[in-house]
């Protein structure tokens, strides 16, 4: 739906154009009118307009001054000037702008409709023009670093699957890695000094560390660097291919062994440079061997666990996982399949909050799948996983205040897995609870939508006499929505457009008032918001094929 504003200081012209354009349903216009340039500017402050149809000569602010205001606020707005013969040369020299049209006042309503139709067509064509695509690509280039960081955070956290990692995507984001080859992980922990408390200062420190590392690693490695958490940096690394500066010929041995040896030697230099240059003692943990993309999230989780265990609060440690394989085995023995990655749990919470039931069901099955293979409910690691998921449900129910409505499922089972006979029973219980929560969510959304639409309908019925109170913009302000969303919601709930509802409400009220012979036609026109008997008669006859007088006479018969 496009928004159009008619501006003319002559009331009869403004009202006439308003009524005529409302009678062209295929244009799908949300139409407003103003009787001066100043009144139009007040409307501009409230909402965006796609098309303005305005007189060129008006007292106070004329059409050309209004054009300047429009261009400053809504540069994409189309402007159609109504001109007289004697104004043509003046207008022609002044409106050499894109998106500006002119009409002679003598050309009639059909020509007005044709020009408005052309303006609508031009708007829609511009949306699909190559220029917009070019600008979108430019914006994407500016956001490339952010997109690249989010991609690799998703890879490390397991929220992005291995099959989503393609060379085409790497090329789009300017990623120097090769999608079909494994990667080596390197994690650095930067202890933030006490005096650095502001976010921008923290980011500046992390970027300085990244820059230092780049100067030592770029000759033999290609990588992507990702900020993770408050003070961790992660490098996803591959050997630089032969032919670049500093490369060693393939004949000199396994490129991964060369890379590992190179990294171990240079990371000590990186640590020393960070200490001397920015005053931080960075700790590093270098993975044992490369992993394929599908295993990256699991290996990253292991390295994080190992870092917390072996490094803890230490500073300046460089740990090679060759020396800590037993530690990894100790942490993962019996736990690998039962430990849900934080990213998966975050995804569950987000999907529940946003009402994405199909995605939630799929993620829940994936997270809980390992529990099906266990033959006893008394399993500590399994219970930890169950509690992790249960807390997501409990947090959601507390926030939405639906604990009482979910009590029928026996919430004592939610935080006590031993209330279930088996893990399959526990999984079935959580799925049943999820189904109930999504059902309650749908009902609440439906109730809210009906309440909002009912309030809008009541306001319309009470203010039919005041056209300013029943415009789409005003109604959207009352509902605290944007106009387009309110228009869609109203039709979704009622099955008809908001403009149709207003027109029907006006017509029905007019018929009731016309049934009383003591009420004059002019009074009826005012009470249903048409202002003048002429506008009312035109609209009423279009809807009923009778004038108001003829309708009143038919009631007497």
C-alpha positions in Angstrom: 0.0 0.0 0.0 1.3 3.4 -1.0 0.6 6.6 1.0 -0.6 9.7 -0.9 -1.2 13.2 0.2 -3.5 15.8 -1.6 -2.5 19.4 -0.9 -4.6 22.3 -2.1 -5.8 25.5 -0.4 -9.1 25.3 -2.2 -11.2 22.9 -0.1 -13.5 21.8 -2.9 -10.5 20.8 -5.1 -8.7 19.0 -2.2 -11.9 17.1 -1.2 -12.8 16.3 -4.8 -9.4 14.8 -5.5 -9.4 12.9 -2.2 -12.8 11.3 -3.0 -11.9 10.5 -6.6 -8.7 8.8 -5.7 -10.4 6.8 -3.0 -12.6 5.5 -5.7 -9.8 3.7 -7.5 -9.4 0.5 -5.4 -6.8 -1.1 -7.7 -4.2 1.6 -6.8 -4.3 0.4 -3.2 -3.7 3.9 -1.8 -3.8 5.2 1.8 -5.0 8.8 1.0 -4.7 12.0 3.1 -5.5 15.6 2.5 -4.2 19.0 3.7 -5.4 22.5 3.0 -2.0 24.2 3.1 1.7 23.6 2.8 2.1 24.0 6.6 -0.5 21.4 7.3 1.2 19.0 4.9 4.5 19.5 6.7 2.9 18.6 10.0 1.8 15.4 8.4 5.3 14.7 7.2 6.5 14.8 10.8 4.1 12.0 11.6 4.6 9.6 8.7 6.3 9.0 5.4 4.4 9.7 2.1 5.1 8.0 -1.2 3.2 10.5 -3.4 2.2 14.1 -2.9 -0.3 15.7 -5.3 -0.1 19.5 -4.7 -1.1 22.8 -6.1 1.8 24.9 -7.3 0.3 28.2 -6.1 -0.8 28.4 -2.5 -0.8 31.2 0.0 2.0 30.9 2.6 4.1 27.9 1.6 3.8 27.3 -2.1 4.3 24.1 -3.9 8.0 24.6 -4.7 8.8 25.4 -1.1 6.8 22.3 -0.2 8.9 20.3 -2.7 12.1 21.4 -0.8 10.6 20.2 2.5 9.6 16.9 0.9 13.1 16.3 -0.5 14.7 17.0 2.9 12.4 14.5 4.7 11.4 11.9 2.1 13.8 12.1 -0.9 12.1 9.1 -2.6 8.6 10.7 -2.5 7.0 11.4 -6.0 5.5 14.9 -6.3 2.8 15.7 -8.8 2.2 19.5 -9.3 -1.2 20.9 -10.4 -0.5 24.0 -12.6 -2.3 26.6 -14.7 -1.4 27.5 -18.3 0.2 30.8 -17.2 2.4 29.0 -14.6 3.8 26.4 -17.0 7.2 28.0 -17.9 7.8 28.9 -14.2 7.1 25.3 -13.1 9.0 23.7 -16.0 12.2 25.5 -15.1 11.8 24.7 -11.4 10.9 21.0 -11.3 13.8 19.5 -13.3 14.1 16.8 -10.6 13.7 13.0 -10.6 10.3 11.9 -9.4 8.4 15.2 -10.2 5.4 15.3 -12.5 3.1 18.1 -13.5 -0.6 18.3 -14.6 -2.6 21.2 -16.0 -5.7 21.8 -13.8 -7.9 21.6 -16.9 -6.9 18.0 -17.8 -9.5 16.4 -15.5 -9.7 13.5 -13.1 -8.8 10.7 -15.6 -5.5 12.4 -16.3 -4.9 12.7 -12.5 -5.5 9.0 -12.0 -3.3 8.2 -14.9 -0.4 10.3 -13.5 -0.8 8.8 -10.0 -0.8 5.3 -11.6 2.4 6.2 -13.4 4.0 7.4 -10.1 3.1 4.2 -8.4 4.6 2.2 -11.3 7.8 4.2 -11.1 8.1 3.6 -7.4 7.7 -0.1 -7.7 10.2 -0.3 -10.6 12.8 1.6 -8.7 12.5 -0.9 -5.8 13.8 -3.5 -8.3 16.3 -1.3 -10.1 19.9 -2.2 -10.5 20.9 1.0 -8.5 19.2 -0.4 -5.4 21.0 -3.7 -5.8 24.3 -1.9 -6.2 23.7 0.1 -3.0 22.7 -3.1 -1.2 26.0 -4.6 -2.3 27.9 -1.6 -1.0 26.2 -1.8 2.3 27.0 -5.6 2.5 30.7 -4.7 1.8 30.7 -2.4 4.8 29.2 -5.1 7.0 31.5 -7.8 5.7 33.7 -7.9 8.8 30.7 -8.2 11.1 29.1 -10.9 8.9 32.4 -12.8 8.8 32.7 -12.7 12.6 29.1 -13.9 13.1 29.7 -16.8 10.6 32.7 -18.1 12.4 31.2 -17.6 15.8 28.4 -19.8 14.6 30.8 -22.4 13.3 32.7 -22.5 16.6 29.5 -22.7 18.7 27.9 -25.3 16.5 24.9 -23.2 15.3 26.1 -23.3 11.7 26.3 -26.7 10.1 29.3 -27.9 8.1 27.3 -28.1 4.9 26.6 -24.4 5.1 30.4 -23.7 4.8 31.1 -23.2 1.1 33.8 -21.6 -1.0 31.2 -19.3 -2.6 30.2 -18.0 0.9 33.9 -17.5 1.7 34.4 -15.6 -1.5 31.4 -13.4 -0.7 32.7 -12.5 2.8 36.4 -12.2 1.7 37.4 -15.2 3.8 41.0 -16.4 2.8 40.3 -20.0 4.0 39.6 -23.1 1.9 36.2 -24.6 2.6 37.1 -28.2 1.7 40.2 -28.4 3.8 40.6 -28.9 7.6 41.6 -26.1 10.0 43.8 -25.7 13.0 42.4 -23.8 16.1 44.3 -21.4 18.2 42.8 -19.7 21.3 44.2 -16.6 23.0 43.0 -15.2 26.4 43.7 -11.6 27.1 43.5 -10.6 30.8 41.8 -7.1 30.7 43.5 -4.6 32.9 41.5 -3.2 35.8 41.5 0.3 34.4 39.9 -0.8 31.1 36.1 -0.8 31.8 34.7 1.0 28.8 33.6 -1.3 25.9 35.3 0.8 23.2 38.6 0.6 25.2 38.3 -3.2 25.4 37.7 -3.5 21.7 40.6 -1.3 21.0 42.9 -3.5 23.1 41.6 -6.7 21.3 42.2 -5.1 17.9 45.8 -4.2 18.9 46.5 -7.8 19.9 45.0 -9.0 16.6 47.2 -6.6 14.7 50.3 -7.7 16.5 49.5 -11.4 15.9 48.9 -10.6 12.2 52.3 -9.2 11.7 53.9 -12.4 13.0 51.6 -15.0 11.5 50.7 -13.8 8.0 53.8 -15.1 6.1 53.0 -18.8 6.6 49.3 -18.9 7.6 45.9 -17.8 6.3 43.3 -17.4 9.0 40.2 -15.8 10.3 40.3 -14.1 13.7 37.1 -14.2 15.9 36.4 -12.4 19.1 34.7 -14.8 21.5 33.3 -13.8 24.9 34.8 -10.8 26.8 38.5 -11.6 26.5 39.1 -14.5 24.2 40.4 -14.4 20.6 40.2 -17.4 18.3 42.2 -18.0 15.2 40.9 -20.5 12.6 44.1 -21.3 10.6 45.3 -23.1 7.5 48.8 -23.3 5.9 49.4 -20.6 3.2 49.4 -22.3 -0.2 52.7 -22.5 -2.1 53.7 -19.5 -4.2 53.2 -16.8 -1.6 55.8 -14.8 0.2 57.5 -16.8 2.9 56.1 -20.1 1.7 58.0 -23.3 1.9 57.9 -25.8 -1.0 55.6 -28.7 -0.6 58.5 -31.1 -0.9 59.8 -29.9 2.4 57.3 -32.0 4.3 53.8 -32.0 5.6 52.4 -28.4 5.4 50.5 -28.9 8.7 53.6 -30.0 10.6 55.4 -27.0 9.2 52.6 -24.7 10.2 52.4 -26.1 13.7 56.2 -25.7 14.1 56.0 -22.1 12.7 53.1 -21.2 15.0 54.8 -22.6 18.2 57.9 -20.5 17.5 56.2 -17.3 16.5 53.5 -17.4 19.2 56.2 -16.8 21.8 57.1 -13.7 19.9 53.5 -12.6 19.8 53.2 -13.0 23.5 56.4 -10.9 24.1 55.2 -8.2 21.7 51.8 -8.0 23.4 53.5 -7.6 26.8 55.9 -4.9 25.6 53.5 -3.0 23.3 50.1 -3.1 25.0 51.0 -4.3 28.5 49.1 -7.6 28.5 50.3 -11.2 29.1 48.3 -13.2 26.7 47.9 -16.9 27.3 47.5 -19.2 24.2 46.5 -22.8 23.5 47.4 -24.3 20.2 45.4 -27.4 19.0 47.2 -30.7 18.4 46.1 -31.3 14.8 43.8 -29.9 12.2 40.1 -30.9 12.3 37.4 -30.9 9.6 34.7 -28.3 9.7 32.1 -30.7 11.0 34.2 -31.3 14.1 35.2 -27.7 14.7 32.5 -26.9 17.3 33.3 -30.0 19.4 37.0 -29.4 19.3 36.6 -25.8 20.2 34.5 -26.8 23.2 37.3 -29.2 24.3 40.0 -26.5 23.9 37.9 -24.0 26.0 37.5 -26.6 28.7 41.2 -27.4 28.6 42.1 -23.7 28.7 40.0 -23.1 31.8 41.5 -26.2 33.5 45.2 -25.8 32.6 45.4 -22.0 32.4 42.8 -20.9 34.9 44.0 -17.5 36.2 47.6 -18.0 34.9 48.9 -15.4 32.5 51.5 -15.8 29.7 51.1 -19.5 29.3 51.6 -21.1 25.8 50.0 -24.5 25.8 50.4 -27.1 23.1 47.7 -29.7 23.3 50.3 -32.5 22.4 51.2 -32.2 26.1 47.6 -32.3 27.3 45.9 -35.0 25.4 45.3 -36.9 28.6 43.5 -33.9 30.1 41.2 -33.7 27.1 40.5 -37.5 27.4 39.8 -37.0 31.2 37.3 -34.3 30.6 35.6 -36.0 27.7 35.4 -39.6 29.0 31.8 -40.5 29.1 30.7 -36.9 28.5 31.1 -36.1 24.8 27.7 -37.2 23.8 25.9 -35.8 26.8 27.2 -32.3 26.9 25.0 -29.8 25.1 26.9 -26.9 23.5 25.9 -23.5 24.9 25.1 -22.4 21.4 22.5 -25.1 21.1 20.9 -24.2 24.4 20.9 -20.5 23.4 19.2 -21.5 20.1 16.5 -23.5 22.0 15.7 -20.5 24.2 15.6 -18.1 21.2 13.3 -20.5 19.2 10.9 -20.8 22.1 10.8 -17.1 22.8 10.2 -16.3 19.1 7.5 -18.9 18.6 9.5 -21.0 16.0 8.0 -24.3 16.9 9.3 -26.5 14.0 12.9 -25.2 14.6 12.5 -25.7 18.3 11.2 -29.3 18.0 14.1 -30.2 15.7 16.8 -28.6 18.0 15.2 -30.3 21.1 15.4 -33.7 19.5 19.0 -33.1 18.5 20.0 -32.0 22.0 18.2 -34.8 23.9 18.9 -37.6 21.4 21.9 -39.0 23.4 19.6 -39.6 26.4 17.6 -42.3 24.5 20.5 -44.7 24.6 20.9 -44.7 28.4 19.4 -47.5 30.5 19.3 -45.8 33.8 17.7 -42.5 34.9 20.4 -42.2 37.6 23.1 -40.8 35.4 24.8 -37.6 36.6 25.9 -36.2 33.2 22.5 -37.0 31.7 20.8 -35.2 34.5 23.0 -32.2 33.9 21.8 -32.1 30.3 18.2 -32.5 31.4 18.5 -29.6 33.9 20.0 -27.4 31.2 17.0 -27.8 29.0 14.5 -27.7 31.9 15.9 -24.3 33.0 15.0 -22.9 29.5 11.4 -24.0 30.0 11.3 -22.7 33.6 12.8 -19.3 32.6 10.3 -18.9 29.8 7.3 -19.8 31.9 8.3 -17.4 34.7 8.8 -14.6 32.2 5.5 -15.2 30.4 3.7 -15.9 33.7 2.2 -19.2 32.5 3.2 -21.5 35.3 -0.3 -22.0 36.5 -1.6 -22.8 33.0 1.1 -25.4 32.5 0.6 -27.0 35.9 -1.7 -29.7 34.4 1.4 -31.5 33.1 2.9 -31.8 36.6 5.7 -29.2 36.9 7.3 -31.1 39.7 8.7 -33.4 37.0 10.3 -30.5 35.2 13.2 -30.0 37.7 13.4 -33.6 38.9 14.3 -36.1 36.2 14.0 -39.0 38.6 10.2 -38.4 38.5 10.3 -40.1 35.1 10.5 -43.9 34.6 13.1 -43.6 31.8 14.9 -41.1 29.7 12.4 -41.7 26.7 9.6 -40.8 29.2 11.5 -37.7 30.2 12.0 -36.6 26.6 8.3 -37.2 25.8 7.4 -35.0 28.8 9.6 -32.1 27.7 8.1 -32.4 24.2 4.6 -32.4 25.6 5.4 -29.3 27.7 6.8 -27.6 24.6 3.7 -28.3 22.7 1.6 -26.8 25.4 3.7 -23.6 25.7 3.5 -23.0 21.9 -0.2 -23.5 22.1 -0.5 -21.0 24.9 1.7 -18.6 22.9 -0.6 -18.8 19.8 -3.7 -18.2 22.0 -2.1 -15.2 23.6 -1.1 -13.7 20.3 -4.6 -14.2 18.9 -6.2 -12.6 22.0 -3.9 -9.6 21.8 -4.6 -9.2 18.1 -8.4 -9.3 18.6 -8.1 -6.9 21.5 -6.2 -4.4 19.4 -8.6 -4.7 16.5 -11.6 -4.3 18.7 -10.1 -1.1 20.2 -9.5 0.3 16.7 -13.0 -0.6 15.6 -14.5 1.1 18.7 -12.4 4.3 18.1 -13.6 4.4 14.4 -17.2 4.1 15.4 -16.9 6.9 18.0 -15.0 9.2 15.6 -16.7 8.8 12.2 -17.5 12.5 12.3 -13.7 13.4 12.5 -11.7 12.2 9.4 -8.4 13.1 11.1 -9.1 10.6 13.9 -9.7 7.6 11.5 -6.7 7.9 9.2 -4.4 4.9 9.1 -1.6 7.0 10.6 -3.7 8.1 13.5 -5.1 4.6 14.2 -1.5 3.2 14.0 -0.4 5.8 16.6 -3.2 4.6 19.0 -2.1 1.0 18.6 1.7 1.9 18.8 2.2 0.1 15.5 3.5 1.3 12.1 0.7 1.9 9.6 1.6 -1.0 7.3 1.6 -3.6 10.1 -1.7 -2.4 11.5 -3.3 -2.6 8.0 -2.1 -6.2 7.7 -3.2 -7.2 11.2 -6.6 -5.7 10.8 -7.2 -7.6 7.6 -5.8 -10.8 9.1 -8.3 -10.6 12.0 -11.4 -9.3 10.3 -10.9 -10.5 6.7 -11.5 -7.0 5.2 -9.3 -4.0 4.6 -9.3 -1.2 7.2 -10.5 1.3 4.5 -13.4 -1.0 3.7 -14.4 -1.2 7.4 -14.3 2.6 7.7 -16.4 3.0 4.5 -18.9 0.4 5.7 -19.1 2.1 9.1 -19.8 5.4 7.5 -22.4 4.0 5.2 -24.2 2.2 7.9 -24.3 5.2 10.2 -25.5 7.4 7.3 -28.4 5.0 6.6 -29.4 5.1 10.3 -29.3 8.9 10.4 -31.2 9.1 7.1 -34.0 7.1 8.6 -34.8 10.1 10.8 -36.5 12.7 8.6 -35.7 15.5 11.1 -31.9 15.3 10.4 -30.8 17.3 7.4 -28.6 15.9 4.7 -25.8 18.3 5.6 -26.0 17.2 9.2 -25.7 13.6 8.2 -22.7 14.4 6.0 -21.0 16.1 9.0 -21.7 13.3 11.4 -20.2 10.7 9.1 -17.1 12.8 8.3 -17.8 14.0 4.7 -17.9 17.7 5.6 -20.1 18.8 2.7 -23.4 17.5 1.4 -21.8 17.3 -2.1 -19.0 14.9 -1.1 -21.4 12.9 1.0 -23.9 12.6 -1.9 -21.1 11.5 -4.4 -19.9 8.8 -2.0 -23.3 7.6 -1.0 -24.5 7.3 -4.6 -21.4 5.3 -5.5 -22.1 2.8 -2.7 -25.9 2.5 -3.1 -26.8 3.7 -6.6 -29.0 6.2 -4.9 -28.7 9.7 -3.6 -29.3 10.3 0.2 -32.6 11.9 -0.7 -33.7 9.0 -2.8 -32.6 6.5 -0.1 -34.7 8.5 2.5 -37.7 8.5 0.2 -37.4 4.7 -0.3 -37.7 4.2 3.4 -41.0 6.0 3.5 -42.5 3.7 0.8 
